[in-house]
Amino acid sequence: MDKFRVIDVRDQSILELHDVYLAELQFIALSYVWGTTQTVTLMKATRPDLQNSGALSKLQLPRTIADSISLVELLGFRYLWVYALCIIQDDPDDQGYQIAKMATVYSWAFLTVIAASGENSSAGLPGLGSSTRLREQKAIMVVPPSETDAGLSVMNTLKAHPRHWDQYFTRGQRDADFSKWSKRAWTLQEKALSRRTLVFTDEQVFWTCQQAYFCEESYFEVPSTIVKHYYTNVHKLNVQHLSDANSDPWTLYENLVNKYMLRELTYKGDVLAAFRAILFVMGRSTKMGFLWGLPLSRFEFALSWDTFHGVDRRIALSTIPTTASKQRVRFPSWSWDGMDGRSALCSWRCSPPEVRPFIVAPR
């Protein structure tokens, strides 16, 4: 990248790098919910000061960012990437360039720390320090160990009962799936692009990568034999799986769009910007382009999206200047991103044989 900023956790400052190859830079990225408590951001006016050694140690950083800095140090890394402090928030040019590189950032981060606890950036990372969780998993000895017997101990569960009926279908990741973090639009691509994630929820920590899935409540590591998983949870929606020979990119695209349209945006004009990195990676993997979020090779099928309970036309202009005119424009009515509300793609895999959408070109 021509320009890339990270938090130097040792120097407690913002470090600006130039002409850097992210594949060779060992850094950790943070995915979290801003909320209304994000008081410290990188601005044009604060940029010079925040680049000074020790600048961050003099500020009262949001707890989630402060905990992440401590975690990066504990893991033996030096650099942390945080959206609020690594992109100039009042510079449209810098925002446009950096957002266009989000796929590169999260794809090449050695690890993405996901703060899926709480409602805002003051929640922190539960479990990182003492007394930061409401419940602790403890071992209860049933049969004491002896010279000939290892004994028997049982563990109390971290969650006695799901809080919502549909949590029965996503038992393994229910804390993350039903968190505020999972409702935010921007966080979907941050998870989908990451090679490895360390997910902090209210009661436990999850580890996910392409080869493994672990959590403190080991029961959740085994798929439920009683309840079928009807829902595709956030841990399976990862574009890194496109490298697998048996991967189905269009099913993944369909699931990602359908999940994405259930999420919330603070700025309605971010609807395509917050999904742009996913489209970039999918386009690179499938050698195909997208037009306003719709795949060109299946354009007629992608036009067959539907709405639920009615939606309104999105009136917000695109946050990032787009099209050949490089201006903020309205979103097209024929794409899912042109509607403000829940919409979903109609599966081309499940369409009846007689249903074959086609486009009629005007004479």
Buried (B, 14 or more C-beta within 10 A) or exposed (E): BEEBBBBBBBBBBBBBBEEBEBEEBEBBBBBBBBBEBBEBBBEEEBBEEBBEEEBBEEBEBBBBBBBBBBBBEEEEBBBBBBBBBBBBBEBEEBBBBBBBBBBBBBBBBBBBBBBBBBEBBBBBBBBBEEEBBEBEBEEEEEEEEEEEEEEEEEEEEBBEEBEEEEBBBBBBBBBBBBBBBBBBBBBBBBBBBBBBBBBBBBBBBBBBBEEEBEBBBEEBEEEBEEEEBEBBBBBBBBBBBBEEEEBEBBEBBBBBBBBBBBBEBEEBBBBBBBBBBBBBBBBEBBEEEBEBBBBEEBBEBBBBBEBEEEBEEBEBBBBBBBEEEEEBEEBBEEBBBBBBEBBBBBBBEEEEEEEEBEEEEEE
